[in-house]
Amino acid sequence: MVWLLAATNVIDVSPLLVLAAALIVVGLALVAGSRTGRHSGLMLIGIVLTLVLAAASTFDIRLSGGVGDRREQPAILADLHRTYELGVGQLTIDLRGLSFPEGTTTRIDAHVGIGQLTVEIPDNVAVQAHGRSGLGQVSLFGRENSGFDAEVRLSREPNAGAPSGVARLVLELSVGLGQVTLDGSA
């Protein structure tokens, strides 16, 4: 029932809340049935729910935003979102076709729960980027870090032919479990 309400956007239900509620129900069923004998099936379900809940809360795995492979390629600045989110899959944000006005700062936050996040930007903008993976790999313009709580911060100025009042991108990129990649090209 709750799933149906969430799927139709009547209410917003956190997957962590659903996992926690399921674990409580299993625990109550084990307590209620403790006098009737062995309940190894419920215990196994409880163990699996505990492990999934622990992993999801440890690695910031948010499953909102859908599932699948998505490519965002805004043609004009009005099409550019400030926030991009995907639950499970690969999210590619291609900004190479955009012209950013000189002297402006644009902030973009992007998150993938489980999977891969790739952002491609033009060379003629300055970048201040922070990439994080709860468990996985972060690669920002070739600077890499991997493992638990992998993180990379960097600032990059545009190529030598860029105008003096250059545009600036501020990027906050994260995955719960997976890979973050930031590349620049002309």
N, C-alpha and C positions, 0 to 999 in steps of 0.2 A: 504494500500500500504506500509506504513512504517513498519507495523507488518510483512509483507512478507519479506521485506529486512532484518529486524532484525532476523527473524526465519531462514533465509538462510545464516546468518553471513556475509552479504554484508556490513552492517553497524551495529554499536553498539548503540542502542537507550536506553536511561535511562527511566524507567517507570515514574519517577518524571517529566521528560520533557514532556512525553505524557500526563500525568494528567494536568500539567500546561497549555499545548497547548489546551486541551479540555475545560478547564475552561475559557480560553480567548475566544474561539469560542462561548461558551455558553453566555458569557458576551456581546460579539459583537452582537449576535443574539437578545439578550434582548434589547440592545440599539436600534438596527435597527427596531425592532418590537414594540417599546414602544408606537407608535402612533396608533397601530391597536387594542389595547385592552389587555386583560389579557393573560398572558403566564405562568400560574402556573406550568405547566409541565417543562418548561425550568428552572424556578426558583428552583424547587425541584432537578433537575439534577445539577444545580449550587451549591446548598447547599451540596449535597452528594459529589460532586467532591471536594469542599472546605474542608470538613471534612476528606476525604480520603487523600488528599494532605497534610493537616496539620499533620495527624497521621503519614504518611509515612516519612515526613521530620523530625518530632520530635523524632521518635524512631529509626532512622537509618535503615529503612526497605528497603534493597536492594533486588530486586527480580531477580537478575541475578543468573545464576547457575542451573536453572532448577527447576522442581517440582517433589515431590515424596519422597520415602524413599530410602536412599542410605547408603550402608555400605562399607567403605574403609578399607581394611585389607592388607596392603603391606607385601609381603613375604620377600623382601630384601630391603636394604636401597636405592637402585637405583629406586625402585618403589614409594618411599616416595615423596610426593609433598610438597612444602613449603607453598602452599596456597590451601585451600579447601573452596568451596562456594556452597551454595544451596539457592534458592529463597524461596521456601515454602516446608515444610516437615520435615523429620527427617534425620539428618546426623550423622552417627556413624563412628568414626575413631578409629580403634582397632590397637594399636601399640605393643601389648603384645607379638607378635611373632617375633619382630625385635631384632637383636643384635646390640646395638649401640657401636661403638669403644670407648675404654677408653680414657678419656681426651678430647673428642669432645663436641661441643655445636651445637645442632640442633634447628633451629627456625621454628615454624609452626604457621601460621595464619589461622583461620577457622571462617567462618561467615555463619549464617543462617538468612534470612530475617524474616520469620515467621515460627516458629516451635521449634524443639528441636535439640540441638547439644550435643552429648555425645562423650567424648574422654576417651579411656581406655589405660593406660600405664603400663609398667612393674615396679616392685618394685625396680629394681636394677639401676635406674637412678635418678639423682637429677632433681628437677623440679622448675622452676620459672614460675608461671602462673598468668595471668590476665584474669578474666572472667567478661563480662559485658552483661546486658540485658536492652534495652531501657524501656521495660515494661515486667516484668516477674520475674524469679527466677534464681539465680546463686548458684551452689553448687560445691565447689572445695574441695575434700577430706573431705566432711562433714561440712565444713564451709559454711554457707548459708547467703544469703541476698536476699530480694525480694521487689517488688514494682516498682516504677518509677526509672529509672537509677540505677538499682541494680548492685553492683560491688563488687568483691572480688579479692584481691591480696594475693598471698602467695608464700613462698619458702619452699620446702620440700627436705630434704636429703634422700638418699636411705636407704634401710633396713640395719641392722647391718652386714650382710654377704657380702655386695657389696665390690668390689675391691677398692683400695685407689685412683686410677686415674679414677674415675667414670665419666660416660657420663652425660651431662646436656641437658635437654629439656627446651626451652623457648617457652611458649605457649601463644598466644594472641587469646582468644576465645570470640565470641560475637554473640548475636542474637538481632534483632530489637524488636521482640515481641515473647516471649517464654521462653525457659529454656536452661541453660548451665549446663552440668554436667561433672566433671572430677573425674575419679576413677582410682585407681591403684590396680593391682593384679599380682600375680606371673605367 
